[in-house]
Amino acid sequence: MIITRSNSNRLLRLHVAVILVGLMSITFTSLATSAPPVKAAPLTRPLVVAVLTDGTMIEGILEGFNKGVYTVRSANMLRVFSEKDIRSIAFQEQNLTPANGADKPLAELIKQFIRPHKGRHGYPERGGDPAMIPLLAAKGPVAIKPLIDEVNKRSELYQSVGKIFEQMGPDVIPKLIEALRRDASHGCRMPVSYALRSRGVASTAVLKELLVDRDPRMRGFALYVLYNIGIQSGTTLPESLSGMLIKLLDDPDTKVGAQVPSILGMVGKPADKIVPALIKTLKDNRYAHLDHNSTLGLGSIGKKLRQDDPLRKKIIAALIDSAVNHSDPSVRSSSALYLGYLGPATDGAVNALKIALTDSNEFVRKRARDAMYKLGKTPPAAVLPKGKNADAALITILTGEDYRAAGTARKRLQARKPDKKLLDMLMAAVRADDENRYWPSVSYIVAEWDQKKVLPMLETFLSDKHWRVRRTVALAFGKMNLTSLPKGLAKLQDDTKQWVRMETTKTLALLSKGAKPEMLKAIVPLLIKGLKDESIHREYWWQTARALGAIGSKHPDAVQALIDLMNNAKNYGFRDTAAGELCSIARRLNHDHKDLDLIIKA
């Protein structure tokens, strides 16, 4: 045979074809062995919850079962596993529709959809039966209005209805938008927004059309969906949105305009267009919500820019100005916060924050303090003093707004030696603590001092005229390792202030732990007395009951006191707690103990 050039090409093509056919057959064979063919499942499929032998849990809709191999759709992915890989598997009990369930009347499908069903953990759920979602999606646009009506009746259905709308496909989106124009209700807005944001950036085209809509309600809806798409992990909003969004900063509807800066911060590019627009908006000082969100947008973009980027420096300059000069405290506070995040600690930023520390608004001052610490600077008022007047200055810091500095001051005061003058100053601060912020700190301070020296000093304050001082001393005793009851502590159980009685009862419960028999003998009658005061907060009551339960048979009256409480307390929760403590005591007793028989009879 003579092989010409054309014959040679034909032979070459033939060889290539044979090789490709061989490769394809090998590939298909391997695919067939690795993933068995999926058996066709009915339109309505059960919900599967499977735990594999390696601990992995798979939850989803059963797509098929073939020769011992399950195929389950979970989070829009097909998961394939065999029976030998399964530790446990459960199928949701529900009234499954037949294979032709999609042909059932819409009203009947909706009725099944909204019926309570068993969820993942076997408890009834009312968020829409997931098995009905594909059937209702197959009904198309005709199901839109009835489903919206159901969400208006039961708002918890909105996510499931949103999934139905999403599964209807992109062709139904114009119908959803049309429904949204007619119906401004929560039942329409929420499932439609869920469907659009579930599609992610694929919804950008339709949202762009809504951004230029004449109806401000539709513009606001588009921004709401864009924001929810933007906050999803790993999502970046398209740069093509920036021009339209910048124009919307001047939207006549303030509810629309206020949403724009945060979304511009998510888009981020082109920064040389977005940053000047947001700075101008901030300087115009039009309305607080818009300006506050402008600081958020600028801060979001600034964090992504290099330290030496001129745009970043412009952002910091704008934030310095607004942190000090803006008329609204929410704008001043957010500006101060981002000065801390962006850094560095330039003189301009630090000076602006020092001014913000003296702001009339408490939240602005807090943000300024946080920013100072973020920049590695200590606020001037938090600098720990030294010298003769150090104690007074430390108390000022302890009672101030800066909780971080207050903690440091507390440690410094705890390390001091007991001093009558210092104790008087601390108790004077407690009397002035009308917001109940720092009196516990004073208790912790004095509890750390030398007990032999401080105990007589504290006992003199048990009869103080101010109830908060008496409560502080009672708490301090509970933090000490005492070997005998302080004089006058028992009298506080009859105090006119409920808070003092509560703290005293709690302290007695704390002191009973590990107490020696002599001290326990004095404590138990007081605990029993405290339990009879049902006006005290139940948390303190339970602590006392548990203390008696822990004492148990160590004291002859403890068991009988709990029995009396179980039988006579007006509060059911108290009776129940007393019974529980008696059971706990019984489990610890020997079978021939006299108290065991007493408990069983009770």
C-alpha positions, 0 to 999 in steps of 0.5 A: 500500500502506497501511503500518500500525504493525504493517506498519512493524515487520515491514518493519523486522525484514525489513530487519534480517534481510537485513542480518544475513544479508549480514554473516554471508555476508561473515564466513564468506567472509572466514573461509574465505579466511583459514583454509582448511577443515581436512582430517580427519586420522586419529586418530593423527597425525605429529609435525611440526617446521617452521621458518618463513621468519621463523625461527619454529619450530612443533612439534606434531601435524598436524591437517590439510593442505588445498591447501598449508596445514598445520594443526598443534596446538602447545601446545593452539593451532592454528597455520596456515601455508602451504607458501610460509611454510616454510623446512624441515619434518620429520615424525617417523618412527614406525609410524603406526596406521591411522585406526581405531587407537582400535579396536586392543587396549589392550595393543597401543596401550600397547606402541606408546606405550612404544616408543622413538621419535624426538624433536624433534632426531631422537634416540631418546626414551623418554618415551612416543610423543605420537602415541599419547596421543589414542588411549589417552585415547579408551580411557577409564578402562579404560586407567588401571591399565595405564598406571600399571603402566607408569609404575611400571616407567619413571618417565620416562613420567609426564608423557605418561601425565599428558597421557593422563589429562588428555585423558580429560576431567574425568569420569575424575577420580573414577576417578583419585582412586579409583586413588590411594586404592588405590595409593600408588606413584610410578607413580600419584601422579605422572601423576595430579598432573600431570593435575590441575595441568595443569587449573590452578585448574579442579582446585580443586573436587576438591582441596577435597574431598581437603583434608578427606579422612580419609586424611592421604595424600590431604590431602598429595596435594591440597596438593602439587598446589595448590603446583604449580598456584600456582608456575605463572606467572600463576596465582593460587590462589582465595581460597576456599581460605584458610579450609580451609588455615588449619585445616590448619595444625593438622593432626595429620600433620606432613607435611601441616601443613608444606606449608600455610604456603607455599600460604597465601602463594600465596593471600595473601587475605584477608591479615587472616586469613592473617597472624595465623594464620601469626604464631601458628604461628611463635610456637608453635614446634611443629616446624621444617619448619612454622615455616620455611615459615611465614616463607616464607608471611609473607615472600611476603605481606609483599612484596605489602603496602604499606610502611605497611600495619599487617599488614606491620609485624606480619610484620616484628616476627614475623620480627625475633623469630624471627631472634633467638630461634627454636630452629631455625637454618633458621627463623632464617636464613629470617627474617633473609633476609626482613628484608632483602627486606621492609625498611626498615632500621629499628633493630629489623631492623638490630639483629636482623641484627647479633645474627644475624651472631654466630649459631653457625650459618654459614648464619644468619650468611650470610643475615644478611649478605645481608640487611644488604647488601640493606638498604644496610647494611655488616656491622660486620665488613666495615667496611674499617679504617684506620690502623696495624693496617689490614693485619691487619684486612684479612687478617681480612676476606679470610679471613672468611666475607663474600665481598663484603667479602673481595673489597674487602679483596683489592683494598685489599691488591693496591694495597699496596706490597711489604712483607716483614712483610705478605707473612709475615702473608699466608703465615701465613693461607695455612698456616691455610687448611684449607678451601682457601678464600682461598689463591688470593686471596693469589696474586692479591694478591702477583702485582699487586705490583711484580715486581722487589721481590716476586720475591726475597721470593716465591722464599724461600717456594718451600722453605716447609715447608707445601705450601699456601704452595709452591702459592700461590707457584707460582700467583702466578708464573703470574699475573706477566709474567716474563722469566725463570724464578724460582729454585727453581720447577723443583724444585717439579716434584719436590714430594712433594705432587701439588697443588704439582706440578700448580700448577707445571705449570700455571704453566709452561704459562702462562709459555710463552705469549709467552715469549722464545726464551731463556725458552722454552728453559728452559720446554719441558724442564720442560713435557715432564717435567710431561707424563710425570707422569700422576698429575696431574689431567687438566685440568692435563695438557691445559693443558700439552699445549696449551702444547706444541702452541702452541709447536710448531716454535718448539722442536726438542723440542716436536713429538717430545715430543708424538709420544712421548706420543701413542705411549706415554701410558697414558691414552687421553685423553692420547694423544688430546690429544697427537694433536690437538695434533700435527694443530694444529701440522701445519696451521700448518706449510709443506708443506716443513717437516721437522716436518710429515714427522715428524708425518705418519709418526707 
